Amino acid sequence: MKSELERLITENRASFETESLPEGHLERFTARLEQGEKLRGRKTALRRSLMRVSAVAASVILIMMVVTPLSRINREEHSQLLEALDYFSYELHSKAEGIKALAEHIEPAHRREILDDIEKLSEISMDHLPEGSVSEEERIGLLFEHYNAKSTSLEMIGNSITNILGPAAE
């Protein structure tokens, strides 16, 4: 095709130099060029955006492929510990919700502080448990002690609120 175009230009060289272009040809040609450049710019921007999104998606997939098996292995190793944590967490949250309902009847000046304390006591995690040479049973025992301390504290707060409110709390 290139050789055919070259042949046409060579054969008609004289007419290119002597004949004038049709009326409005340069304007139409310039407008089409500008339109093509705008389209090309959009395509380039879209292509860049798609490449960025693809790179992020690929990174996320790779991270998930590496992290998921590791976390699954870790969860399987500590399944009893995690079950205990879930149970203790549920129990603390249930107890805390009942005490929060009582705390709603306390004067607002002290309510926020008490609700913050209740919220802190209702959270339990494995962050404080030792790693390494401690067996899973020992870790569950430590978690149980931590749960008991928090549960007892919540009960004390609940009893204190009940005593403050008197017969209205019942």
PyMOL commands that set and color helices and strands:
alter all, ss='L'
color gray80, all
select helices_A, chain A and resi 2-11+13-18+25-77+79-103+108-121+136-169
alter helices_A, ss='H'
color red, helices_A
deselect
rebuild
show_as cartoon
